[in-house]
Amino acid sequence: MKEIINWLIEIESSAADLYAEVADAFRDDGDFSRFLALMSAEEREHGKLLQQASAAVSDKELKRACFYFDDHFRKKIEAPFVRAWRLLENGELTKSAMVDILAEAEFSEWNEIFLYFLD
């Protein structure tokens, strides 16, 4: 279970880094850039919350949690971020593509898992 929490923390951190990078890339679009900067800050806060939750729960309690997913599920969650990084690195990331990536990521099971672990 700790492994899953650590993975979630990494996803939150990766999302925060991505959103910050894209905010910088779109700095000429002030509203969109500020929105992405806020999203970045929110993801960093999510990572901190997960770290606090992990520290507050005993290993015994974590072992009783009922949750499992495989590499296919992980890759599905990571896919929008991988795509965004690739597009950004290739100079091909458009605002429209980023909005689609944000929607796919933020409405995925990733956030449900986040809420499950916080609970």
C-alpha positions as CSV (number, residue, x, y, z in Angstrom):
1,M,0.0,0.0,0.0
2,K,2.9,2.4,0.8
3,E,4.1,1.8,-2.8
4,I,0.8,3.0,-4.2
5,I,0.8,6.1,-2.0
6,N,4.4,6.8,-3.0
7,W,3.3,6.4,-6.7
8,L,0.4,8.8,-6.1
9,I,2.7,11.4,-4.5
10,E,5.0,11.0,-7.6
11,I,2.0,11.6,-9.9
12,E,0.9,14.7,-8.0
13,S,4.5,16.0,-8.2
14,S,4.8,15.2,-11.9
15,A,1.5,16.9,-12.6
16,A,2.6,20.0,-10.6
17,D,5.9,20.1,-12.6
18,L,4.1,19.7,-15.9
19,Y,1.5,22.4,-15.1
20,A,4.3,24.8,-14.0
21,E,6.2,24.1,-17.2
22,V,3.2,24.6,-19.4
23,A,2.2,27.8,-17.5
24,D,5.7,29.1,-18.4
25,A,5.3,28.0,-22.0
26,F,2.0,29.8,-22.3
27,R,3.1,32.9,-20.4
28,D,1.9,35.2,-23.2
29,D,-1.6,33.9,-22.5
30,G,-2.0,35.4,-19.0
31,D,-5.2,33.9,-18.0
32,F,-4.3,30.4,-19.1
33,S,-0.8,30.7,-17.6
34,R,-2.2,31.8,-14.2
35,F,-4.8,29.0,-14.3
36,L,-2.0,26.4,-14.9
37,A,0.1,28.0,-12.2
38,L,-2.8,27.6,-9.8
39,M,-3.3,24.0,-10.9
40,S,0.4,23.4,-10.3
41,A,0.1,24.8,-6.7
42,E,-2.9,22.6,-6.1
43,E,-1.2,19.4,-7.2
44,R,1.8,20.3,-4.9
45,E,-0.7,20.7,-2.0
46,H,-2.2,17.3,-2.9
47,G,1.2,15.7,-2.6
48,K,1.7,17.2,0.8
49,L,-1.7,16.0,1.9
50,L,-0.9,12.5,0.8
51,Q,2.4,12.6,2.6
52,Q,0.7,13.8,5.8
53,A,-2.0,11.1,5.4
54,S,0.6,8.4,4.9
55,A,2.5,9.5,8.0
56,A,-0.6,9.6,10.1
57,V,-1.7,6.0,9.3
58,S,0.0,3.0,10.7
59,D,1.3,0.2,8.6
60,K,-1.2,-2.1,10.1
61,E,-4.1,0.1,9.0
62,L,-2.6,0.4,5.5
63,K,-2.4,-3.3,5.2
64,R,-6.1,-3.6,5.8
65,A,-6.9,-1.1,3.0
66,C,-8.5,-2.8,0.0
67,F,-7.1,-1.5,-3.1
68,Y,-5.1,-2.9,-6.0
69,F,-4.2,-1.9,-9.5
70,D,-1.7,-3.2,-12.1
71,D,0.8,-1.6,-14.5
72,H,-1.9,-1.2,-17.2
73,F,-3.9,0.9,-14.8
74,R,-0.8,3.0,-13.9
75,K,0.0,3.6,-17.5
76,K,-3.5,4.7,-18.2
77,I,-3.3,7.3,-15.4
78,E,0.1,8.4,-16.5
79,A,-0.8,8.6,-20.2
80,P,-2.0,12.2,-20.4
81,F,1.1,13.5,-18.6
82,V,3.4,11.5,-20.8
83,R,1.6,12.9,-23.9
84,A,1.8,16.4,-22.6
85,W,5.5,16.2,-21.8
86,R,6.2,14.8,-25.3
87,L,4.2,17.5,-27.0
88,L,5.8,20.2,-24.9
89,E,9.3,18.9,-25.5
90,N,8.6,18.8,-29.3
91,G,7.2,22.3,-29.3
92,E,3.8,20.9,-30.4
93,L,1.7,21.5,-27.4
94,T,-1.3,23.7,-28.2
95,K,-3.7,25.3,-25.7
96,S,-6.5,23.1,-27.0
97,A,-4.4,20.0,-26.6
98,M,-3.5,21.0,-23.1
99,V,-7.1,21.6,-22.2
100,D,-8.0,18.1,-23.4
101,I,-5.1,16.7,-21.4
102,L,-6.2,18.5,-18.3
103,A,-9.7,17.3,-18.7
104,E,-8.5,13.7,-19.2
105,A,-6.2,13.8,-16.3
106,E,-8.3,15.6,-13.8
107,F,-11.4,13.6,-14.5
108,S,-9.6,10.2,-14.4
109,E,-9.6,7.6,-11.7
110,W,-6.4,9.3,-10.4
111,N,-8.4,11.8,-8.4
112,E,-10.7,9.1,-7.1
113,I,-7.7,7.2,-5.8
114,F,-6.4,10.4,-4.3
115,L,-9.6,10.8,-2.4
116,Y,-9.7,7.2,-1.4
117,F,-6.3,7.4,0.3
118,L,-7.1,10.7,2.0
119,D,-10.2,9.1,3.4
